[in-house]
């Protein structure tokens, strides 16, 4: 299919060019492609910020067909190979999540035909401003999807698909796309430079589990060169003014001028490549960078004074000639300081330990309260309290395919509220989980699990629990309790867990 599309479009362009007897240009450039997606998903206003454009390129041919020898209008059909798509990246708090970050890409490549109408406004003998616009039609050539999940223990998983599903069903890409494009730039003889913009008028993709619009948007730049001369382009000969390059009163057109040089004006006493009349140190070999003088390095640290931020103090090249810094002024330089921005002690490798429990603050979940290493710096919570909260969590239920709590869940959560009132130092981590549904769309799993965790948090807040004691997070399907092969297994994986902390 890919070869057929390319051959068909190139054949069309070749026939058009042959019939019109016009110029053909090879053109290409870089571009920034993104996807304009709109939907009614809860939390989409936040999630959309995790998507970013794809940087790619376009390359192909442009034909130029002026309407007449005096017309400023031209018909310019083009055929281009074009990169489109987008990327996804999100980071997570590893103090409450086993996932540290997730990266994904959705790359789609097209063969694109653009029949543009272009206005050329002369601004010089061979220079023109060019403004153009028109529709475009794209045929899917190939593409790939890839998702990488990194865990806080250092491991990661990677899933890649290089054979996109084509069609009109959910989770499939359309084989054909169309839209509008515009360009603005300049033409200098056989070379042209333009800025380009295009926007899709059709959804190129259909989501698995929700309704939304997916349209391409591209901003880029193009450099092109014509391979031939138009039949309307006059064959002129430039008239160059006679020059005297060596300023010896003999024109360059005189062959003798090539041999006639002023040896005195070209003298280079120290033979450093800078002639004496331009050399500020004509008797000492230097470099052109320093106008014929040698570079100076006052503190002898290998960094020249003009580039040395500490020219009087011996330093390192990596710090621009300065010594290793001590940002937090705790007497431990940044390269040896595990907490370079926090005042600490040598005993703790430069990190602070506010509660003096032997666990530095950056590793202490309860930095203001003495705890134990086994409990990550927090005090030990009574086992009977943990047992009661875990039992309550297992009875939290939601309406079918909804993020709304069942009435029975309110009675369960009321018991948790009583425990929190009796233990004001406790915090609760509300962790939402899903099964591996949604056709493998982990982004939607994370949204669903986050919204369910938010529902529990909202109810606890409505009953007087301070929001600062509650942290809600969705983990999608990344932490299953079982393999999830059977329906009952999947039901167990769809859950909300309540984890207690002393701080």
C-alpha positions as CSV (number, residue, x, y, z in Angstrom):
1,X,0.0,0.0,0.0
2,X,2.8,2.4,0.9
3,X,4.6,1.9,-2.4
4,X,1.4,2.2,-4.4
5,X,0.5,5.6,-2.8
6,X,4.0,7.0,-3.4
7,X,4.1,5.8,-7.0
8,X,0.6,7.1,-7.7
9,X,1.3,10.6,-6.3
10,X,4.7,10.9,-8.0
11,X,3.2,9.8,-11.3
12,X,0.5,12.5,-11.1
13,X,3.1,15.2,-10.3
14,X,5.4,14.0,-13.2
15,X,2.6,14.0,-15.7
16,X,1.5,17.5,-14.6
17,X,5.0,18.9,-14.9
18,X,5.6,17.3,-18.4
19,X,2.4,18.8,-19.8
20,X,3.0,22.3,-18.4
21,X,6.7,22.5,-19.3
22,X,7.5,24.3,-16.0
23,X,10.2,24.1,-13.3
24,X,10.5,21.4,-10.7
25,X,12.1,22.0,-7.3
26,X,13.4,19.7,-4.7
27,X,12.4,21.0,-1.2
28,X,12.4,20.0,2.4
29,X,12.7,21.3,5.9
30,X,12.0,20.8,9.6
31,X,8.6,21.0,11.2
32,X,6.8,20.9,14.6
33,X,3.7,18.6,14.5
34,X,1.0,18.4,17.1
35,X,-2.5,17.0,17.6
36,X,-5.5,19.2,18.4
37,X,-7.6,17.0,20.6
38,X,-10.9,17.9,22.2
39,X,-13.0,15.7,24.4
40,X,-15.2,15.7,27.5
41,X,-13.1,13.4,29.7
42,X,-12.8,14.4,33.4
43,X,-9.4,15.8,34.2
44,X,-8.6,16.4,30.5
45,X,-7.6,20.0,31.1
46,X,-4.7,18.7,33.3
47,X,-3.9,15.6,31.3
48,X,-3.5,17.6,28.0
49,X,-0.4,19.3,29.4
50,X,1.4,16.0,29.3
51,X,1.3,15.9,25.5
52,X,3.9,17.7,23.5
53,X,4.6,18.2,19.7
54,X,6.8,16.0,17.6
55,X,9.8,17.5,15.8
56,X,10.2,16.0,12.4
57,X,10.8,16.9,8.7
58,X,9.2,17.0,5.3
59,X,10.9,16.3,1.9
60,X,9.7,16.1,-1.6
61,X,9.1,18.0,-4.9
62,X,7.4,21.3,-5.8
63,X,6.3,22.2,-9.3
64,X,5.9,25.9,-10.4
65,X,3.4,26.7,-13.1
66,X,3.0,30.5,-13.8
67,X,-0.2,31.3,-15.6
68,X,1.6,33.6,-18.1
69,X,4.8,35.5,-18.7
70,X,3.4,38.6,-16.9
71,X,1.2,36.9,-14.3
72,X,2.1,37.2,-10.6
73,X,0.1,34.0,-9.9
74,X,1.4,30.5,-10.1
75,X,-0.1,27.1,-9.6
76,X,2.3,25.1,-7.3
77,X,1.4,21.4,-6.7
78,X,3.7,19.5,-4.4
79,X,4.2,16.0,-3.1
80,X,5.9,15.6,0.3
81,X,6.8,12.9,2.7
82,X,5.7,14.4,6.1
83,X,6.2,13.5,9.8
84,X,3.2,14.1,12.0
85,X,2.0,13.0,15.5
86,X,2.8,13.8,19.1
87,X,4.5,12.7,22.3
88,X,3.4,12.0,25.9
89,X,5.4,12.4,29.1
90,X,4.4,12.3,32.8
91,X,6.3,12.0,36.1
92,X,4.9,10.7,39.4
93,X,5.7,11.1,43.1
94,X,7.8,8.0,44.0
95,X,7.1,8.5,47.7
96,X,3.6,7.2,47.0
97,X,3.9,5.6,43.6
98,X,5.9,2.6,42.2
99,X,6.0,4.4,38.9
100,X,8.5,7.2,38.5
101,X,7.6,8.3,35.0
102,X,5.9,7.3,31.7
103,X,6.8,8.2,28.2
104,X,4.8,7.5,25.0
105,X,5.0,8.5,21.3
106,X,2.4,8.4,18.5
107,X,4.3,9.0,15.2
108,X,2.4,8.9,11.9
109,X,4.0,9.5,8.5
110,X,2.2,10.6,5.3
111,X,2.6,11.1,1.6
112,X,1.0,14.6,1.2
113,X,-0.2,16.3,-2.0
114,X,-0.8,20.1,-1.9
115,X,-2.2,21.9,-4.9
116,X,-1.4,25.5,-3.9
117,X,-2.1,28.9,-5.5
118,X,0.9,31.2,-5.0
119,X,1.1,35.0,-5.4
120,X,4.7,36.3,-6.3
121,X,5.4,40.0,-5.6
122,X,8.7,41.3,-7.1
123,X,10.9,43.2,-4.7
124,X,14.1,43.3,-6.8
125,X,15.6,42.1,-10.1
126,X,15.4,38.4,-9.0
127,X,13.8,38.6,-5.6
128,X,10.1,38.1,-4.8
129,X,7.8,37.8,-1.8
130,X,5.7,34.7,-2.1
131,X,2.3,34.1,-0.4
132,X,0.3,30.9,-1.0
133,X,-2.5,28.7,0.3
134,X,-4.6,25.7,-0.7
135,X,-5.9,22.4,0.4
136,X,-3.9,19.2,1.1
137,X,-4.6,15.5,0.9
138,X,-2.6,13.0,2.9
139,X,-2.2,9.2,2.5
140,X,-0.9,7.3,5.5
141,X,2.5,5.8,4.7
142,X,3.6,4.2,8.1
143,X,3.9,5.0,11.8
144,X,4.4,3.6,15.2
145,X,3.2,3.7,18.8
146,X,5.5,3.2,21.8
147,X,5.0,3.4,25.6
148,X,7.7,3.2,28.2
149,X,7.0,2.9,32.0
150,X,9.8,3.5,34.5
151,X,9.5,2.2,38.0
152,X,11.2,3.7,41.1
153,X,13.1,0.4,41.7
154,X,15.0,1.1,38.4
155,X,13.2,-1.4,36.2
156,X,11.0,-0.4,33.2
157,X,8.7,-1.9,30.6
158,X,8.4,-1.0,26.9
159,X,5.6,-1.7,24.5
160,X,6.0,-0.8,20.8
161,X,3.7,-1.2,17.8
162,X,5.1,-0.6,14.3
163,X,2.0,-1.9,12.4
164,X,-0.8,0.6,13.0
165,X,-4.4,-0.6,12.6
166,X,-6.1,1.1,9.7
167,X,-9.9,1.6,9.5
168,X,-12.8,3.5,11.0
169,X,-13.2,1.4,14.1
170,X,-12.1,2.3,17.7
171,X,-8.3,2.4,18.1
172,X,-7.7,2.6,14.4
173,X,-6.1,5.3,12.1
174,X,-7.7,6.6,9.0
175,X,-5.9,5.9,5.7
176,X,-6.8,9.3,4.3
177,X,-6.6,12.8,5.7
178,X,-7.2,16.3,4.3
179,X,-7.0,19.9,5.4
180,X,-5.8,23.4,4.5
181,X,-2.3,24.9,4.4
182,X,-0.6,28.3,3.9
183,X,2.9,29.6,3.2
184,X,4.8,32.9,3.3
185,X,8.4,33.5,2.3
186,X,10.9,34.7,-0.3
187,X,12.2,33.6,-3.7
188,X,15.8,34.5,-4.8
189,X,16.3,33.3,-8.4
190,X,16.2,29.5,-8.2
191,X,16.1,29.3,-4.4
192,X,13.1,29.9,-2.1
193,X,12.5,29.9,1.6
194,X,9.1,29.7,3.2
195,X,7.3,29.3,6.6
196,X,4.5,26.8,6.4
197,X,1.3,26.1,8.4
198,X,-1.3,23.4,8.0
199,X,-4.4,22.2,9.9
200,X,-6.4,19.0,9.4
201,X,-10.1,19.2,8.7
202,X,-10.8,15.5,9.4
203,X,-10.3,13.3,12.4
204,X,-7.4,10.9,11.6
205,X,-8.0,8.6,14.6
206,X,-10.9,7.2,16.6
207,X,-10.3,6.6,20.4
208,X,-11.1,3.3,22.1
209,X,-13.1,4.3,25.1
210,X,-14.3,7.9,24.6
211,X,-15.5,10.4,22.0
212,X,-13.1,13.1,20.9
213,X,-11.7,14.9,17.9
214,X,-8.1,14.3,16.7
215,X,-6.7,16.7,14.0
216,X,-3.2,17.4,12.8
217,X,-1.5,20.8,13.1
218,X,1.9,21.5,11.6
219,X,4.2,24.5,11.7
220,X,7.5,24.4,9.8
221,X,10.0,25.9,7.4
222,X,11.0,24.9,3.8
223,X,14.1,25.4,1.8
224,X,13.9,24.6,-2.0
225,X,15.9,24.9,-5.2
226,X,14.5,24.8,-8.7
227,X,16.2,22.2,-11.0
228,X,15.4,23.9,-14.3
229,X,14.5,27.3,-15.8
230,X,10.9,28.2,-16.6
231,X,9.9,28.9,-20.2
232,X,8.8,32.4,-19.0
233,X,12.1,33.1,-17.2
234,X,14.3,35.4,-19.4
235,X,17.9,34.3,-20.0
236,X,19.8,37.4,-18.8
237,X,23.4,38.1,-18.2
238,X,24.4,39.9,-15.1
239,X,26.5,43.1,-15.5
240,X,29.1,43.2,-12.7
241,X,30.8,46.4,-11.7
242,X,34.5,46.3,-12.1
243,X,36.3,45.8,-8.8
244,X,39.7,46.5,-7.4
245,X,40.0,43.7,-4.8
246,X,43.6,44.5,-3.7
247,X,43.1,48.3,-3.9
248,X,46.2,48.9,-6.1
249,X,44.5,51.1,-8.6
250,X,44.3,48.2,-11.1
251,X,40.9,46.7,-11.9
252,X,40.3,42.9,-11.3
253,X,39.5,42.6,-15.0
254,X,43.1,43.3,-15.7
255,X,44.9,40.0,-15.5
256,X,47.9,41.7,-14.1
257,X,46.0,42.7,-11.0
258,X,46.0,39.0,-9.9
259,X,49.8,39.0,-9.7
260,X,50.1,42.6,-8.4
261,X,50.3,42.5,-4.5
262,X,51.7,44.8,-2.0
263,X,54.2,42.6,-0.1
264,X,54.7,45.1,2.6
265,X,51.0,45.3,3.4
266,X,50.9,41.4,3.7
267,X,53.9,41.1,6.1
268,X,53.4,38.8,9.1
269,X,56.5,39.1,11.3
270,X,55.6,36.5,13.9
271,X,54.0,34.2,11.3
272,X,50.8,33.6,13.3
273,X,48.5,34.1,10.4
274,X,47.6,37.7,11.3
275,X,49.3,40.4,9.1
276,X,51.3,43.1,11.0
277,X,48.9,45.9,10.2
278,X,46.1,44.0,12.0
279,X,48.3,42.3,14.6
280,X,48.2,44.0,18.1
281,X,51.2,41.9,19.1
282,X,53.2,41.7,15.8
283,X,56.4,40.3,17.4
284,X,54.7,37.6,19.5
285,X,52.9,34.7,17.9
286,X,49.2,34.6,18.8
287,X,45.9,33.8,17.2
288,X,43.2,35.6,15.1
289,X,40.8,35.3,18.0
290,X,42.9,37.6,20.1
291,X,43.9,39.9,17.2
292,X,47.4,38.3,16.9
293,X,48.2,38.2,20.7
294,X,48.5,35.0,22.8
295,X,45.8,34.1,25.2
296,X,46.3,34.9,29.0
297,X,45.5,32.6,31.9
298,X,46.4,34.4,35.1
299,X,45.5,31.6,37.5
300,X,47.0,28.8,35.3
301,X,43.8,26.6,35.4
302,X,43.6,26.0,31.7
303,X,40.8,28.5,31.2
304,X,41.7,31.8,29.4
305,X,40.9,35.0,31.3
306,X,38.3,36.2,28.8
307,X,36.3,33.0,29.4
308,X,37.3,32.5,33.1
309,X,34.5,33.6,35.5
310,X,37.1,33.5,38.3
311,X,40.3,34.6,36.6
312,X,42.3,35.2,39.8
313,X,41.3,31.8,41.5
314,X,42.4,28.3,40.3
315,X,39.3,26.4,39.2
316,X,37.9,23.8,36.8
317,X,37.0,23.9,33.2
318,X,33.5,22.4,33.9
319,X,32.8,25.4,36.2
320,X,34.1,28.0,33.8
321,X,37.4,28.5,35.7
322,X,35.8,28.7,39.2
323,X,36.3,26.2,42.1
324,X,33.7,23.6,42.9
325,X,30.8,25.6,44.4
326,X,29.1,25.1,47.7
327,X,25.6,26.3,47.0
328,X,24.1,25.8,50.5
329,X,27.3,27.1,52.3
330,X,27.4,24.1,54.6
331,X,31.2,23.5,54.0
332,X,30.6,20.5,51.7
333,X,31.2,21.2,48.0
334,X,28.3,20.4,45.6
335,X,30.1,17.4,44.0
336,X,30.3,15.6,47.5
337,X,27.0,17.1,48.8
338,X,24.0,14.8,48.4
339,X,21.7,17.8,49.2
340,X,23.5,20.7,47.5
341,X,20.6,23.1,48.0
342,X,19.9,22.2,51.7
343,X,22.2,23.1,54.6
344,X,23.4,19.8,56.2
345,X,26.2,18.1,58.0
346,X,29.3,16.2,57.0
347,X,27.9,13.2,59.0
348,X,24.9,13.0,56.7
349,X,26.8,13.8,53.4
350,X,25.5,17.4,53.4
351,X,21.8,16.6,54.1
352,X,19.7,17.8,57.0
353,X,18.0,15.5,59.6
354,X,15.4,17.8,61.2
355,X,14.0,15.3,63.7
356,X,17.4,13.7,64.6
357,X,16.2,10.2,64.0
358,X,19.1,9.2,61.9
359,X,17.2,9.4,58.6
360,X,17.9,12.5,56.5
361,X,15.0,14.6,55.5
362,X,15.0,13.7,51.8
363,X,14.5,10.1,52.7
364,X,12.3,10.7,55.8
365,X,8.6,10.5,55.2
366,X,8.0,12.3,58.6
367,X,11.0,14.7,58.7
368,X,9.5,16.7,61.7
369,X,8.7,13.6,63.8
370,X,11.1,11.0,65.1
371,X,10.5,7.6,63.7
372,X,12.1,4.3,62.7
373,X,14.2,3.4,59.6
374,X,11.9,0.4,59.0
375,X,8.9,2.8,58.9
376,X,10.8,5.3,56.6
377,X,11.3,7.8,59.4
378,X,7.7,7.8,60.7
379,X,6.4,6.5,64.1
380,X,5.0,3.0,64.1
381,X,1.2,2.9,63.6
382,X,-0.8,0.4,65.8
383,X,-1.6,-2.8,64.0
384,X,-5.2,-2.8,65.1
385,X,-5.7,0.6,63.4
386,X,-4.1,-0.6,60.1
387,X,-6.3,-3.7,60.2
388,X,-9.5,-1.6,60.6
389,X,-8.6,0.8,57.8
390,X,-7.6,-2.1,55.4
391,X,-10.8,-3.9,56.1
392,X,-12.8,-0.7,55.4
393,X,-10.9,-0.1,52.1
394,X,-12.0,-3.6,50.8
395,X,-15.7,-2.6,51.2
396,X,-15.5,0.6,49.2
397,X,-17.6,0.2,46.1
398,X,-18.7,2.4,43.1
399,X,-21.6,2.6,40.8
400,X,-21.3,0.5,37.6
401,X,-18.8,2.2,35.2
402,X,-18.9,5.3,37.3
403,X,-16.7,7.3,39.7
404,X,-19.7,7.8,42.1
405,X,-19.6,6.0,45.5
406,X,-22.4,3.5,46.4
407,X,-24.4,4.6,49.5
408,X,-23.0,1.6,51.4
409,X,-19.5,3.0,51.0
410,X,-20.4,6.1,53.0
411,X,-21.0,4.0,56.1
412,X,-17.7,2.3,55.6
413,X,-15.8,5.6,55.2
414,X,-17.6,7.0,58.3
415,X,-15.7,4.4,60.3
416,X,-12.4,5.6,58.8
417,X,-13.3,9.2,59.7
418,X,-13.8,8.2,63.4
419,X,-10.3,6.7,63.4
420,X,-8.8,9.8,61.8
421,X,-10.5,12.0,64.4
422,X,-9.1,9.9,67.3
423,X,-5.6,10.0,65.7
424,X,-5.0,13.5,64.4
425,X,-1.3,12.8,63.4
426,X,-2.3,10.2,60.8
427,X,-2.3,10.9,57.1
428,X,-4.2,8.7,54.4
429,X,-2.9,7.9,51.0
430,X,-5.9,7.1,48.8
431,X,-4.7,4.9,45.9
432,X,-7.0,4.1,43.0
433,X,-6.4,1.1,40.9
434,X,-8.0,-0.4,37.7
435,X,-7.9,-3.7,35.9
436,X,-6.0,-3.9,32.6
437,X,-9.1,-2.9,30.5
438,X,-9.6,0.0,28.1
439,X,-7.9,-2.0,25.3
440,X,-4.5,-1.4,26.8
441,X,-4.9,2.5,27.0
442,X,-3.0,3.1,30.2
443,X,-3.7,6.9,30.0
444,X,-7.4,6.2,30.4
445,X,-6.8,3.7,33.2
446,X,-4.9,6.4,35.1
447,X,-7.7,9.0,34.6
448,X,-10.4,6.5,35.9
449,X,-8.4,5.4,38.9
450,X,-7.5,9.0,39.8
451,X,-11.2,10.1,39.6
452,X,-12.3,7.3,41.9
453,X,-9.6,8.1,44.4
454,X,-10.7,11.8,44.2
455,X,-14.3,10.7,45.0
456,X,-13.2,9.1,48.3
457,X,-11.0,12.1,49.2
458,X,-14.0,14.5,48.5
459,X,-16.3,12.6,50.9
460,X,-13.7,12.5,53.7
461,X,-13.2,16.3,53.3
462,X,-17.0,16.9,53.4
463,X,-17.0,15.2,56.8
464,X,-14.4,17.5,58.3
465,X,-11.1,15.7,57.5
466,X,-8.4,18.3,56.7
467,X,-7.4,18.0,53.0
468,X,-3.8,18.3,54.0
469,X,-4.0,14.9,55.6
470,X,-5.3,13.3,52.4
471,X,-3.4,12.4,49.2
472,X,-5.3,10.9,46.3
473,X,-3.5,9.3,43.3
474,X,-4.5,7.0,40.5
475,X,-2.1,4.2,39.5
476,X,-4.1,2.7,36.6
477,X,-3.4,-1.0,36.0
478,X,0.3,-0.8,37.1
479,X,-0.2,-2.6,40.5
480,X,-2.5,-5.6,39.9
481,X,-3.3,-8.1,42.7
482,X,-3.5,-11.0,40.3
483,X,-3.1,-11.9,36.6
484,X,-6.5,-10.5,35.8
485,X,-7.4,-13.3,33.3
486,X,-10.9,-14.0,34.8
487,X,-13.7,-11.6,35.4
488,X,-13.5,-12.1,39.2
489,X,-9.8,-11.4,39.1
490,X,-10.4,-8.1,37.2
491,X,-13.0,-7.1,39.8
492,X,-10.4,-7.6,42.6
493,X,-8.0,-5.4,40.7
494,X,-10.5,-2.6,40.4
495,X,-10.1,-1.2,43.9
496,X,-9.2,1.8,46.2
497,X,-6.6,1.2,48.9
498,X,-6.2,3.3,52.0
499,X,-2.6,3.5,53.3
500,X,-1.8,5.2,56.6
501,X,1.2,7.3,57.4
502,X,2.2,9.1,60.7
503,X,2.9,12.4,58.9
